[in-house]
Amino acid sequence: MSWGVENQKRREGVMELMEISSRIMKKNPNHVNEVHKSATGCWMEQMYGMQRCDFCDLSLDCPIREEQEWQEYLTKNNIVIEKNS
């Protein structure tokens, strides 16, 4: 049973999410409808209360990934953004 996930660590992560999801839904079947948007915009944090960027590749517009790529771009190109108070 692989769901197309061949990497063992990623598979374990998916299994962990499925278990967490099962517990959340048993506790509150309306969780999906009642969940509040996370402060970071991360869908996983919003739904599961945790971030697992190590295997999350479901959202192309992930705000955490976008920020990370932006910071890498700034560093690579020696760009410093100064904030004026």
C-alpha positions in Angstrom: 0.0 0.0 0.0 2.0 3.0 -1.2 -0.4 5.7 -2.5 2.4 6.5 -5.0 4.7 7.4 -2.1 7.9 5.3 -2.5 10.1 7.0 0.1 9.7 5.2 3.4 10.0 8.4 5.5 7.4 10.2 3.4 5.1 7.1 3.6 5.4 7.1 7.4 4.6 10.8 7.4 1.4 10.2 5.4 0.4 7.4 7.7 1.0 9.7 10.7 -1.3 12.3 9.1 -3.9 9.8 8.4 -3.9 8.7 12.0 -4.0 12.3 13.3 -6.9 13.0 10.8 -8.8 10.0 12.1 -8.4 11.1 15.7 -9.5 14.7 14.9 -12.5 13.5 12.9 -13.6 11.1 15.7 -13.3 13.9 18.2 -15.1 16.4 16.0 -16.7 15.3 12.7 -17.2 19.0 11.7 -13.5 19.9 12.1 -13.1 20.6 8.4 -16.0 23.1 8.5 -15.0 24.7 11.7 -11.2 25.0 11.3 -9.7 28.5 11.4 -7.1 29.8 9.0 -3.6 29.4 10.4 -1.5 32.5 11.0 1.2 31.2 8.5 -1.3 30.3 5.8 0.0 26.7 5.9 -2.9 24.3 5.1 -1.3 21.5 7.1 -1.0 23.6 10.2 -4.6 24.7 9.7 -6.0 21.2 9.4 -3.6 19.2 11.6 -2.1 21.7 13.9 1.4 21.0 12.7 3.8 21.7 9.8 5.5 19.0 7.9 7.4 20.7 5.1 9.7 17.7 4.8 7.1 15.8 2.8 4.4 18.4 1.9 4.4 18.9 -1.8 0.6 19.3 -2.3 0.4 23.1 -2.5 2.4 25.0 -5.1 1.5 28.3 -3.5 2.6 27.3 0.0 3.4 30.6 1.8 6.2 29.0 3.8 7.8 27.6 0.7 7.4 30.9 -1.1 9.1 32.7 1.8 11.9 30.2 1.9 12.5 30.5 -1.9 12.4 34.3 -1.6 15.0 34.3 1.2 17.2 31.9 -0.8 16.9 34.2 -3.8 17.9 37.3 -1.8 20.8 35.5 -0.3 22.0 34.1 -3.6 21.9 37.5 -5.3 23.3 39.5 -2.3 20.1 41.5 -1.9 19.5 43.2 1.4 16.1 44.7 2.1 16.3 47.6 4.6 13.2 48.3 6.6 12.6 52.0 7.4 10.9 52.7 10.6 
